[in-house]
Structure formats: structure tokens, C-alpha cells
């Protein structure tokens, strides 16, 4: 029988700071290993980091550890990161456009407005369109995209069942005129992400 995946971080999940500090190296190493198959490069500068309960819990713990905001900070972090935990019929990715040179990055992002609405997954004749996180508009008035996007991929029951089929070929990409790149998802990645679906 498959264990039920947790869908929400609560205050009870957060370790006391002293305990987290003592176990930080071990916990970070475990999440790095977990993240490896959940990281997908699409084109020359975009990387999808597919999130789950464990990656978001680690992020919350790190933010509390680094910023040392105490109890007042906890509610803010839970509000920020709980929406990025998949809820059983979706995959959720943090997408980063990574360009070191600031001038090149600014020029690139200026042409990328609306990219968050063009992400997709394709498999078994199905197309799952990405839906940007509703917290804020990540393309500004001038049409410049943010270098960080949060994208949900909601699936029907039938699509989720197809995605979970062994050796299912999955293509991930963008249909943006300035960034029309795609990549084939590895079987290891598909298996890791299939665990996010009920």
C-alpha cells in the first residue's frame, strides 16, 4: 500500500531551530538527492525544479534558519510555500531562467513576457498546459518576465493515470515565440514526479 503524501506544511512539521541547526547538513543532503531527478533543463537557460512537500519543508526551514525571524516569520513562510506543494492531481514547478550576465539577462527577460502562460507537458497524445501561480503577475507592465516563475500543471484523472504509466514518454517545454524550447523527460524524472500524483 502506498503511503499518503503530505500536502501541507503545518507548524508541527517545523523543527526547533537548535535541532535543525544540528541536523542541517544531513537534511540538506537528503533533499539534494531527492531534487536530482526533479530538476529538468529546458533549452539553454531554463530549469524546472519540481516541488513536493519535502522540498518546500526544507525551503521553509532554511528561510527560518537564515532570516531568524522567529514565530512571526513562520506564518509568512507557510503562506508563501504551501501553495507550491502538489495536491494530488498536479505537478508544481519553480522555473528559473538563469543567465549570469546582468545585461544579457535583462535583455532576454524583456523579450520573455507571458512565458509563464506557455509552459506545457505532452504525453500519450495529451497536452497539459501550465498555469502560473496566482500570487502575483510575473510579467510587468513593460512586458518583462521575472527570472523566477511558479507553474502548476493540473491534470485530469485520466491524464494522471497516463503520466504514471511506466516508460511513458513525456515532453516538457514552452511555446513562447522568444523561447520555443522542449526537452524529453527522463524515465527517472517521470517516476519521481509520478509519486506526486494520487
C-alpha positions as a Markdown table, in Angstrom:
| # | Residue | x | y | z |
|---|---|---|---|---|
| 1 | Unk | 0.0 | 0.0 | 0.0 |
| 2 | Unk | 1.4 | 3.5 | -1.0 |
| 3 | Unk | 1.9 | 6.0 | 1.8 |
| 4 | Unk | -0.3 | 9.1 | 1.7 |
| 5 | Unk | 1.8 | 12.0 | 0.6 |
| 6 | Unk | 1.6 | 15.1 | 2.8 |
| 7 | Unk | 0.0 | 18.1 | 1.1 |
| 8 | Unk | 0.5 | 20.9 | 3.6 |
| 9 | Unk | 3.3 | 22.0 | 6.0 |
| 10 | Unk | 2.0 | 22.8 | 9.4 |
| 11 | Unk | 3.7 | 24.4 | 12.4 |
| 12 | Unk | 4.2 | 20.9 | 13.9 |
| 13 | Unk | 6.3 | 19.8 | 10.9 |
| 14 | Unk | 8.9 | 22.6 | 11.5 |
| 15 | Unk | 11.9 | 21.5 | 13.6 |
| 16 | Unk | 13.0 | 23.7 | 16.5 |
| 17 | Unk | 15.9 | 25.9 | 15.3 |
| 18 | Unk | 18.5 | 24.2 | 17.5 |
| 19 | Unk | 17.6 | 20.8 | 16.2 |
| 20 | Unk | 17.5 | 22.0 | 12.6 |
| 21 | Unk | 21.0 | 23.6 | 13.0 |
| 22 | Unk | 22.4 | 20.3 | 14.4 |
| 23 | Unk | 20.9 | 18.3 | 11.5 |
| 24 | Unk | 21.1 | 20.9 | 8.8 |
| 25 | Unk | 23.9 | 19.2 | 6.8 |
| 26 | Unk | 22.2 | 15.8 | 6.8 |
| 27 | Unk | 18.7 | 17.2 | 6.0 |
| 28 | Unk | 20.1 | 19.3 | 3.1 |
| 29 | Unk | 22.0 | 16.3 | 1.7 |
| 30 | Unk | 18.8 | 14.2 | 1.7 |
| 31 | Unk | 16.9 | 17.0 | -0.1 |
| 32 | Unk | 19.7 | 17.4 | -2.7 |
| 33 | Unk | 19.4 | 13.7 | -3.5 |
| 34 | Unk | 15.6 | 14.0 | -3.7 |
| 35 | Unk | 15.8 | 17.0 | -6.0 |
| 36 | Unk | 18.1 | 15.4 | -8.6 |
| 37 | Unk | 15.5 | 13.6 | -10.7 |
| 38 | Unk | 13.1 | 16.5 | -10.1 |
| 39 | Unk | 15.4 | 19.0 | -11.9 |
| 40 | Unk | 14.9 | 19.4 | -15.7 |
| 41 | Unk | 16.8 | 21.7 | -18.1 |
| 42 | Unk | 14.7 | 23.0 | -21.0 |
| 43 | Unk | 16.7 | 24.9 | -23.6 |
| 44 | Unk | 19.9 | 26.8 | -22.8 |
| 45 | Unk | 18.8 | 28.9 | -19.8 |
| 46 | Unk | 15.5 | 27.5 | -18.2 |
| 47 | Unk | 15.5 | 24.9 | -15.4 |
| 48 | Unk | 12.3 | 23.4 | -14.0 |
| 49 | Unk | 12.6 | 22.4 | -10.3 |
| 50 | Unk | 9.5 | 20.2 | -9.5 |
| 51 | Unk | 8.5 | 20.8 | -5.9 |
| 52 | Unk | 7.0 | 18.5 | -3.3 |
| 53 | Unk | 6.3 | 18.5 | 0.5 |
| 54 | Unk | 9.9 | 17.7 | 1.3 |
| 55 | Unk | 11.5 | 20.4 | -0.9 |
| 56 | Unk | 9.1 | 23.0 | 0.4 |
| 57 | Unk | 9.6 | 22.0 | 4.1 |
| 58 | Unk | 13.4 | 22.3 | 3.5 |
| 59 | Unk | 12.9 | 25.7 | 2.0 |
| 60 | Unk | 10.8 | 26.9 | 4.9 |
| 61 | Unk | 13.4 | 25.5 | 7.4 |
| 62 | Unk | 16.2 | 27.3 | 5.5 |
| 63 | Unk | 14.4 | 30.6 | 5.4 |
| 64 | Unk | 13.7 | 30.5 | 9.1 |
| 65 | Unk | 17.3 | 29.5 | 9.8 |
| 66 | Unk | 18.8 | 32.2 | 7.6 |
| 67 | Unk | 16.4 | 35.1 | 8.4 |
| 68 | Unk | 15.9 | 34.2 | 12.1 |
| 69 | Unk | 12.5 | 35.9 | 12.2 |
| 70 | Unk | 11.2 | 33.6 | 14.9 |
| 71 | Unk | 7.5 | 32.7 | 15.3 |
| 72 | Unk | 6.3 | 35.8 | 13.4 |
| 73 | Unk | 8.1 | 34.6 | 10.3 |
| 74 | Unk | 6.6 | 31.1 | 10.4 |
| 75 | Unk | 3.1 | 32.0 | 9.2 |
| 76 | Unk | 4.6 | 34.1 | 6.3 |
| 77 | Unk | 6.7 | 31.2 | 5.1 |
| 78 | Unk | 3.8 | 28.7 | 5.3 |
| 79 | Unk | 1.7 | 31.1 | 3.3 |
| 80 | Unk | 4.4 | 31.5 | 0.7 |
| 81 | Unk | 5.4 | 27.9 | 0.2 |
| 82 | Unk | 2.3 | 25.7 | 0.9 |
| 83 | Unk | 0.7 | 26.7 | -2.4 |
| 84 | Unk | 3.7 | 25.1 | -4.2 |
| 85 | Unk | 3.1 | 21.6 | -2.8 |
| 86 | Unk | 1.3 | 19.5 | -5.3 |
| 87 | Unk | -2.2 | 18.5 | -4.3 |
| 88 | Unk | -2.5 | 15.0 | -5.9 |
| 89 | Unk | -3.7 | 15.9 | -9.4 |
| 90 | Unk | -1.0 | 18.3 | -10.4 |
| 91 | Unk | 2.7 | 18.8 | -10.7 |
| 92 | Unk | 4.2 | 22.1 | -9.5 |
| 93 | Unk | 7.5 | 23.6 | -10.7 |
| 94 | Unk | 9.7 | 26.6 | -9.8 |
| 95 | Unk | 11.1 | 27.6 | -13.2 |
| 96 | Unk | 14.3 | 29.7 | -13.2 |
| 97 | Unk | 15.8 | 31.5 | -16.2 |
| 98 | Unk | 19.5 | 31.5 | -15.2 |
| 99 | Unk | 21.8 | 33.9 | -17.0 |
| 100 | Unk | 24.8 | 35.2 | -15.2 |
| 101 | Unk | 25.5 | 38.3 | -17.2 |
| 102 | Unk | 23.1 | 41.1 | -15.9 |
| 103 | Unk | 22.8 | 43.0 | -19.1 |
| 104 | Unk | 22.2 | 39.8 | -21.2 |
| 105 | Unk | 19.7 | 38.6 | -18.6 |
| 106 | Unk | 17.7 | 41.9 | -18.7 |
| 107 | Unk | 17.6 | 41.9 | -22.5 |
| 108 | Unk | 16.5 | 38.3 | -22.5 |
| 109 | Unk | 13.7 | 38.8 | -19.9 |
| 110 | Unk | 12.5 | 41.9 | -21.7 |
| 111 | Unk | 11.5 | 39.6 | -24.7 |
| 112 | Unk | 10.0 | 36.9 | -22.5 |
| 113 | Unk | 6.8 | 38.5 | -21.3 |
| 114 | Unk | 4.0 | 36.0 | -20.8 |
| 115 | Unk | 6.3 | 32.9 | -20.8 |
| 116 | Unk | 4.6 | 31.6 | -17.7 |
| 117 | Unk | 1.4 | 31.0 | -19.8 |
| 118 | Unk | 3.2 | 29.0 | -22.4 |
| 119 | Unk | 4.7 | 26.0 | -20.5 |
| 120 | Unk | 3.4 | 22.6 | -21.3 |
| 121 | Unk | 3.7 | 18.8 | -20.7 |
| 122 | Unk | 2.9 | 16.5 | -23.6 |
| 123 | Unk | 2.5 | 12.7 | -23.3 |
| 124 | Unk | 0.2 | 10.0 | -24.8 |
| 125 | Unk | -1.5 | 12.5 | -27.1 |
| 126 | Unk | -2.4 | 14.7 | -24.2 |
| 127 | Unk | -1.2 | 18.3 | -23.6 |
| 128 | Unk | -1.2 | 19.7 | -20.0 |
| 129 | Unk | -0.9 | 23.5 | -20.1 |
| 130 | Unk | 1.0 | 25.2 | -17.3 |
| 131 | Unk | -1.0 | 27.6 | -15.0 |
| 132 | Unk | 1.1 | 30.3 | -13.3 |
| 133 | Unk | 0.8 | 30.6 | -9.5 |
| 134 | Unk | -1.9 | 33.2 | -8.8 |
| 135 | Unk | 0.0 | 35.0 | -6.1 |
| 136 | Unk | 1.2 | 37.8 | -8.5 |
| 137 | Unk | 1.7 | 38.7 | -12.1 |
| 138 | Unk | 5.2 | 37.7 | -13.1 |
| 139 | Unk | 5.3 | 39.8 | -16.2 |
| 140 | Unk | 5.5 | 43.5 | -15.5 |
| 141 | Unk | 3.7 | 46.3 | -17.4 |
| 142 | Unk | 6.6 | 46.7 | -19.9 |
| 143 | Unk | 6.4 | 43.0 | -20.8 |
| 144 | Unk | 9.5 | 41.9 | -18.9 |
| 145 | Unk | 9.2 | 38.5 | -17.4 |
| 146 | Unk | 10.5 | 37.6 | -13.9 |
| 147 | Unk | 13.5 | 35.3 | -13.9 |
| 148 | Unk | 11.6 | 33.0 | -11.4 |
| 149 | Unk | 8.2 | 31.6 | -12.3 |
| 150 | Unk | 5.9 | 29.2 | -10.3 |
| 151 | Unk | 3.9 | 27.0 | -12.6 |
| 152 | Unk | 1.2 | 24.3 | -11.8 |
| 153 | Unk | 0.4 | 21.5 | -14.3 |
| 154 | Unk | -3.2 | 20.4 | -13.4 |
| 155 | Unk | -4.2 | 17.0 | -14.7 |
| 156 | Unk | -7.5 | 15.1 | -15.1 |
| 157 | Unk | -7.7 | 11.7 | -13.5 |
| 158 | Unk | -7.1 | 10.1 | -17.0 |
| 159 | Unk | -4.1 | 12.3 | -17.7 |
| 160 | Unk | -2.6 | 11.5 | -14.3 |
| 161 | Unk | -3.1 | 7.7 | -15.0 |
| 162 | Unk | -1.4 | 8.1 | -18.3 |
| 163 | Unk | 1.5 | 10.1 | -16.8 |
| 164 | Unk | 2.1 | 7.3 | -14.3 |
| 165 | Unk | 2.4 | 4.6 | -16.9 |
| 166 | Unk | 5.9 | 3.1 | -16.9 |
| 167 | Unk | 8.2 | 4.3 | -19.8 |
| 168 | Unk | 5.6 | 6.9 | -20.8 |
| 169 | Unk | 7.4 | 9.5 | -23.0 |
| 170 | Unk | 6.9 | 13.0 | -21.6 |
| 171 | Unk | 7.9 | 16.2 | -23.4 |
| 172 | Unk | 8.2 | 19.4 | -21.4 |
| 173 | Unk | 8.6 | 22.9 | -22.9 |
| 174 | Unk | 7.5 | 26.4 | -23.8 |
| 175 | Unk | 5.5 | 27.6 | -26.8 |
| 176 | Unk | 6.8 | 31.2 | -26.4 |
| 177 | Unk | 8.0 | 33.0 | -29.6 |
| 178 | Unk | 11.2 | 34.0 | -27.9 |
| 179 | Unk | 11.8 | 30.7 | -26.1 |
| 180 | Unk | 10.3 | 27.7 | -28.0 |
| 181 | Unk | 12.4 | 25.0 | -26.4 |
| 182 | Unk | 11.4 | 21.5 | -25.4 |
| 183 | Unk | 13.1 | 18.6 | -23.6 |
| 184 | Unk | 12.4 | 14.9 | -23.2 |
| 185 | Unk | 11.8 | 13.9 | -19.5 |
| 186 | Unk | 14.0 | 11.0 | -18.4 |
| 187 | Unk | 12.2 | 7.9 | -17.0 |
| 188 | Unk | 13.8 | 8.6 | -13.6 |
| 189 | Unk | 12.3 | 12.0 | -13.6 |
| 190 | Unk | 8.9 | 10.8 | -14.7 |
| 191 | Unk | 8.9 | 8.1 | -12.0 |
| 192 | Unk | 9.9 | 10.7 | -9.3 |
| 193 | Unk | 7.1 | 13.1 | -10.4 |
| 194 | Unk | 4.5 | 10.3 | -10.8 |
| 195 | Unk | 4.8 | 10.0 | -7.0 |
| 196 | Unk | 3.2 | 13.5 | -6.6 |
| 197 | Unk | 0.0 | 12.2 | -8.3 |
| 198 | Unk | -2.6 | 10.3 | -6.3 |
